[in-house]
């Protein structure tokens, strides 16, 4: 059975759509979606429509958990579909037991790396699966540890650990095979897509940071937020509840000059 794996789309509809279209010519039997479909970019509903249209397995990421908490706290409804998603699933395909989670099954935000051997041991003890699939890290790896497979396909939407955009194909027959898939998307098309959107007009700085990620494969979002925190601390500004607009703009201008 051939399975397409997608993780960390982060509302990057154009790249996800291209990767998804590519899989239509691969005789894919199932799809597995490993969380973080919404936020950062826009057109999240188009992404969720594709996900809901195919035969597969879907779990929640930390972005889904965050957005649900935010709207529930404000007594609002967002997308009822993401409210139904579990943070992990255990499935069986061709007699192979598979654990699907965004972080770890214990915590949707837990970081699992290719050498997280303590977590691997706990997972083996608690779930005894043949294959463990993760997202969240945005970094591809396929590790074999104690005869078990631990796989993160990387990010198809926000390549903060290096270009290109990535997803994966898992083939389960009498053996387990994994193939890393890459999408080298034309940056200019992404730039035009964002800059011609209402979203860009509303959150120009955020979109500009996203475009820097798409261009370089570096985590400019995290770097910028760390820059803001340092600037706030040095200026004795409390940002525990929110970041003042003036600080955000000044920090952005200074940050971009340093690139």
N, C-alpha and C positions, 0 to 999 in steps of 0.2 A: 504494500500500500504506500502510495506517495502522498506526502503531506507538506503543504506550504506553511511556513512559520513567519508570522509578522509580529514585530514588537515596536513599541514606542513610535507611533505614527505622529503624535502631537499635532493633529489637525493639518498636516502637510498633505493636502488632498492630491496635488499634482503628481508628486513622486509616488505616493501610495497607489494611485490609480494606474500609473505606468507599470509598476511592479505587478499589480494585480492582473492587469491585462496580459502581461508576459506569461503568467501562470496558466492562462487559458489554453496555451499550446503545449502544455507539459503533462497532460493526462493526470492532473491532480485529483486525488480521491477525497481528500479532506483538507480543511484549513484550520489552523490553530492561531488564535490571536492572543497575544501575551500582555495586553494592557497598555494604558496611556494612549488612548485614541483622541482625546479632547485636549483643549487648551493650547496655548502658545500661538498657533496659527488660527486659521478660520476655516469655514466649510466643514465643520465637524459632523454635521448632520448628513452630509453626502457620504462621508466615510462610514458612519454608522449604518447607513442604508446599504452599502456594499457588504459590510460585515454580516448584517442580518439576512442578506439574500443568498448566502452560500451555506453549504453543508459543512459544519465545523464545530469547534469548541471555542468559547470565549470566556475570559476571566477579566476581572477588574484590575486596573493599575492604581497607583497612588494619585494620579490626576483625577480619575473618576471618583475615588474616595474623597478627595479634597473638595471637588465641585459639589458633590452631594451634601457633604457636611455644611458647606457654605450656604447652599440654598435651603437646606432644612432648618438651619439656624435662623434664617430670615423668613421662615414659614412660606417658602415658595416651592413650586415644582419645576424641575428642569426636564431632563429626558428620562421618562419612566423606565426606558430600556436599561440604562446603565445602573439604575437602582436594583435591578434584578440580578446583576452579575456577582458571582462568588469571587473570593480572592484566590481560590485555588480549586482545581479539579483533579481527581484521579480517574484515569480512563484506561481501557485495555484495547490495544490494536494488534491483531495477529499474535495474540498470546504474550505481547509485551506490555507490561504495566508502566504507565506514564504519569508523572506528576507535573501538572501545569500550574505555574504561578508567576506573578510579576516580580516581586521580590522573593521572599521565601513563603511557604504556606503559613508560617507563623505570623508574618508581618509583611504587609504589602510593600513597605518601604525599606525592608532589609536588603542590603547590598550583598549579592552573592557573586564572587569572582571565580576565576578559573582555578585558583589555589585556595579556596575557602574550605580547607579540608575538615575543620571542626564542624562546619555546617553540613558538609557532605556526609560525614559520619552520622550526624544526628538525623538527617533525612533518610539515610539508609536504614537506621534503627527504627525510626518512627513509621516509615511508609514502605520500605523495601520494594522500591520500583526499579525497573530496568533503565528508564530514561527520565531525567529531570530537565524541564525546560523553563527558562527564565527570561525576563526582560529587565527593565529598570537601569541596567548598567550602561546601556548604549554602546557596549563594546563586545565584539564578536569573540566567542571562544567555543571550542568543542573539546571537552576533556574526558578522558577515560580514567576512572578511579575505582579501584576494587571491582572491576568488571561492569561498572555502571557508567552511563553516559550523562554528562552534565553539559547542557548546550544553551548558549545565548546567541541568537541570530544577529545581534546588533540592532541599530535603529534604522528604520526605513524612513523616518520623518525628520529627525533632529540629530545629525551626525556629530555630536560633541566630542567623540573620541576618534575623530578622523574620517575624512572622506574615503571612499564614496558611501552612498546610502546602501544599506544592507538588509537582506532577508535570507531565508534558508529553505532548503528542501530536505526533508527527512524521509528516507525510504526504508520501510520495514518489511522484509520478506523473511527468509530463514536467517537473515543477518540484518544488522543495523548499519545504514550508510547515511552520511550527512554531507550536503554540498552547500558551501557558502555562495550566495548569489549577491551580485553587486549592480547598482544602478548609477551610472554616471550621468546625472541630469544636467541639462543646459542651464547654467546659472542665470543667464539673461532672461529666460522665460520665467523663472521663479521671481526674479526681480520685478519684471513687468506685472506679473500676476499680483504681487503684493502691493506695489506702488500704485496700481490702478484700482485698488479696492477701497471701499468705505472704511474697512478695518484699519488700513494704513493711515487714513486721515484722522482716525480717532486715537490711535496709539502709535504714533509715528516712531517714537524712540524704541519702543519694544520691537516693532517690525524691522527697524534698522539693525537691531542686534541680532534678530533671527537671520537676516540676510547675510550678516557677517559670519554666522555659523555655517550657512549654506555655502558660502564662498570659500571658507578656510578649513572647515571641519574642526575648529577650535571652539571651546565652550565659552564664548564671549558673554553669554547670559550670566553664568556663575561668576566669571571674572569681574563683570561689571557690578553685580550685586555686592561682591566683596569690596570693590572699590568704593561703592556708595557707603557701605558700613564703616569703612576706615575713615572716609571723609566726614561722616556724621560724628564719629567718635572724636576725631581731632577738632571738630567744631563744636563739640558738646551739645549735639542735637539728638534728642530722643526719637528714635524711629521704631520703637517697639510696637507701636500701634499702626503707624502709617509713615510713609516717606513724603515729606513736603514736596510739592511740585517744583519749587524753586531749586531745592537741593538736587532733585532728580535731573533737571535740565542742566544745571551747572556741572554736575558729575559726569553726565553723558558727554558734554562738549569737551571736558578735560580728558575723559577716557578715550574718545575718538582721536584726539590729537596725539595720543601716545601710541596708536596703532601703526 
